[in-house]
């Protein structure tokens, strides 16, 4: 994922799904090398619901 797309993705997580910056940072630390797995990490940690996970993948499909 490009830097610009990742910036848009982070903004989506914060603004559309109201995820706190701390939650996103925690998930990011778990996947240091490959940010594409961030949606699954957020779901595994219980930070997003399945419905929100679907929204994330819909967003990523449009951006990436």
Steps between C-alpha positions, in 0.01 A plus 500: 500500500644837406574763763214718374251212503613402850449859621148496358440161663609627844277806460209269408560289812504807722224705341256243365545220755599722794800285589731672746855573385628280785307198371632545149856539631468183707387303196777653287765383746376144448560510126817705462584380150173459308228758563256324267412265788394786729125446445523139616708598804242764595228235477701238691556747785128573509549862395263473204189291435449280197277770352777756549751256352281481189497881484879503529541259210247696293701816566829331413353362178417855392835652600751234409 
